[in-house]
Amino acid sequence: MCCEERTSTAKLMVLLFIYITLNLQITPRKMSEVNIAKRKEKCENCTKQCNKKQSENGANSHQERDEVNGQMHEGSQLLLSACLSCDGCLSEEESLKISQQSLEEVERVLALNKKCDVSKHKVLVASICPQSLPFFAVKFGLDVTEAAHNLCGFLKSLGVQYVFDTTLAAGFSILESQKEFIQRYRRRHHDSHALPMFTSSCPGWIRYSERVLGSLVTPHICTARSPQQIMGCLVKDYFSKQQQKLSPEKVYHMLVAPCFDKKLEAVREEFYNSLLETRDVDCVLTSGEIYCLMEQRKVSVEELDSVPLDHVLGEAEDLALVRHEGRGSEGFLEHIFKHAAKELFGLDVHEITYKNLRNRDFQEVTLERDGETLLQFAAVYGFRNIQTLVHRMRKGRVPYQLVEVLSCPGGCLSGRGQAENEAGGRVDKALVQQMEEVYSSLPVRLPEVSPALHTLYQDWLQGQDSPQASMLLHTQYRSQSQSQMQPPHMQW
C-alpha cells in the first residue's frame, strides 16, 4: 500500500472511530455492542472486516448496513450481533441456509404441495413457542388460549397440517438440565469445569460463548438441547416416524419464535441429518413475521377459525395451555433451584425470592439453612449484564452454582422478533408489559407431573437414562475458530 493510501485509510478509521463513539447507544437487543472506547481493544478480525466493508462500500459512505437479528438495519451502531453475523464469521453456506429461513421458503413448500407431483409433497408441521403466544394475544385482543386457537386456524388455512406448542419439549429440556446440574454439583470438587453451570436455551448466548468467550465458558454450558431443538427431534424422530409412518424428510417443520437468533440455531450442523438430508427444524419464523403475513393477506381475527392445537401423542386430551415458571422464559433457574434444594438438601422450596443486584435483569436467588448458604443462583439477562458476569468469571469471583443466561433484556418475551415497536430498532415497553401480564395468566405446571413426558420417555426414548435419551436430548458446545481471534481483554 502506498503512503497516500495508508494516510487516507488512517484518516478514515479515525473519522469512523469518532463518529461511532459519539453516536453509540446501548441497544437492548440480543447482543451487546462492542466497546470501542479504545481502538486497541477491537479484535483483529473485526478490524479487517470493517476495513473490507469500507473499501467495498466506498470511502465517503458513513451509513453502513449491519445485519442484526437476521435483518438489515441502517446506522452507525457497531453491535456484537453485527460483528458475529458478518461475512467474517458466516460462511457462504451458512448465509444461504439462514436466508432460507423465510416466509418465501415456506410459501415455496406450500406451492409444491398444490402441484400434482405427489413425490414432492411434504407434511407441514408448525411448532409455536409459548413466549410467542402472548404476542398474538395482545395483537388479537384475546386471551392467550383463544389467540392460540385463532393462530392455529390461520396456519392451517395456509396449508399447515399440524400445529403444536413447544411446552412439552421445554419440559424435556428442564428435566434434563435438572439432572445434569445434580451430576455437576456432586463432582464439583474434582472437576473444575463442573460449576458454575450456564443454561443453554438461548442461541445468542451460545453463539457468543462459542465464538468469542471460548474455553473460558463452553465447558460450563449445560448440554441439554434447547426446547426448539428437542421439539425438532420430537417432530422428525417421533411424530413423523411413529405417529405418521413418514420418513423425516417428508415432513417440513417450521417453528414460530420470538427471536431472530433461533434461525441461527436451526442451521447448526449437529441438528442436520446428512443421510436423510433433513434438519430437525427446517425454518424458523418470528412472531412478527407471521403477523406481517396476516397483515399482507388482510386477514382479520374475526375471519379466523378457532382450531385447537394438536398434540404430538395424537391425543385430544390434556391440551390446556400451561407455562413453566419464570417471568419471561422457560424458568430454568426456578425449576433447577427447587429440584436441587429437594434432591441435595431435602428442602421443599415453594416460593423463590429474587434479589436485584445491578438491575432487574441481574438477579440472585439464595438457599440458606441455619445461616449457611447452600445454593446461590443468578439470572443474567442482556449483554450488559453478561459482560459483568464474564468479567467476574475471568477474575475467579463467580459465587454461583448456576446462571440462567438470556441475551434479551427482560427475557424471551422481549425477543426482537416480536417486541420491537413499529418504527423498528427499539423495544416497545408497553407491548412487553402487556405480554408479561398475559404470560403470567397461564397456569404453571411442573414438567415432573406431565403424563405426556413420562409416556414419551418410555415409548420414544426407552427410559430416562437410555443412550437414546442422551443422543436426542443433549448436544455439545465447544470453542470455534473465531473465538481464538479474540484477545482476552476484549470488551463487548
Secondary structure by P-SEA (a helix, b strand, c coil): ccaaaaaaaaaaaaaaaaaaaacccccccccccccccccccccaaaaaaaaaaaaaacccccbbbbbccccccccccccaaaaaaccccccaaaaaaaaaccaaaaaaaaaaaaccccccccbbbbbbbaaaaaaaaaaacccaaaaaaaaaaaaaaacccbbbbaaaaaaaaaaaaaaaaaaaaaacccccccccbbbcccaaaaaaaaccccccccccccccccaaaaaaaaaaccccccccccccccbbbbbbccccaaaaaaacccccccccccccccccccaaaaaaaaaaaccccccccbbbbbbcccccccccccccccccccaaaaaaaaaaaaacccccccbbbbbbcccccbbbbbbbccccccbbbbbbccaaaaaaaaaaaaaccccccccccccccccccccccccccccccccaaaaaaaaaaaaaabbbbbccccaaaaaaaaccccccccaaaaaccbbbbbbccccccccccccc
